[in-house]
Amino acid sequence: MNDKYLNEWNLAIEELSKKEIKYDKLKKEHFEKSEEIIRTTDFKELYGKNNADVRKAHIQNILSELTQDILDLKYSISYLKRKLDWYKAMCDFQLKQ
């Protein structure tokens, strides 16, 4: 079996693990900051109303960079999972030969 694929597979697993941990931390941070914004913002004074859509839009505006970081990680994790499937298929293929 080609050790190159096995080594790359191992590196991808490690990278995936790190990114999943970071993703969970960022999701928690986003939730906590969202809750803080909701607790400390007078939406009625700022926008004339206080409903879920107004709060959501305000949070998206304030936390846009954090939201983008979370999305980037989500897509990166998805890519790594597909990459791991490919490495597994290559290793399985080489074992059968």
Secondary structure, 3 states (H helix, E strand, C coil): CCHHHHHHHHHHHHHHHHHHHHHHHHHHHHHHHHHHHHHHCCHHHHHCCCCHHHHHHHHHHHCHHHHHHHHHHHHHHHHHHHHHHHHHHHHHHHHHC
